[in-house]
Amino acid sequence: MAKVKMPHPAHDKHLCYLVNVGFNNHNVSEFRSMVKNGKFMCKLCGRVAAESKNLCKPVKL
């Protein structure tokens, strides 16, 4: 398997990456806990998360 270069540190924990690799389809309960009661939105992709650490460019809602 080829190693994928991430655009920034911890990108593999961000929703934009996780959704692109199907995390939301295979880990439904964990994904749900990441987005439930969202308090932050990503300025790049518009996804919402409960914690800022799960987004690339978080802004508080």
N, C-alpha and C positions, 0 to 999 in steps of 0.2 A: 504494500500500500504506500502511495506517495505521501510525503509529509506536506501538509498544507501550511503555507506561510500566513500567519494572522496579521491583520493590519495594525493591531496594537495589543499590548498585554491584556490578558484575560478575555480576549474577544470570544474564545471558545465557551465562555460562561454567559455571553450576552444573547438576548432573545433573537436578535436578527440572525445570528449564526445558528442558534439552536433550532429555530423554526425551519431554516433552509436545509438542515440535515434530518428533519423529520422527528425531532425530539418531542414535539407536541403530540404527535400521533402514537408514539411508542411509550411515553412516560406521562400519561394523561394526568395522574394525580399530582406528580411533582410539578408539571407545567402549570396546573391549576393553582397550586400554592404560590407560584412565582408571580402570577398575574392577579390573583384575588385581592380585592381592596387596593387596587393600583393607586399609588401616590406619585409616581414619576412617569414622564413620557419621554421617549427618545426624540431628539430634534432631527435625527437623520431618517429614521424609518417610521416613526409615529406609534410604535408599540408602547404599551403601558405595562408597568411592573410595580410590584409592591416595594421593591428595594432598588435604589439607584445603581447598585453594583451589577444588576442584570441588564443594563442598557449602555450603549456606546456614548451617547451624549445626553445624559438625563437632565430634565428640568422638572422642578416640582409642580404638581398640578394645583 
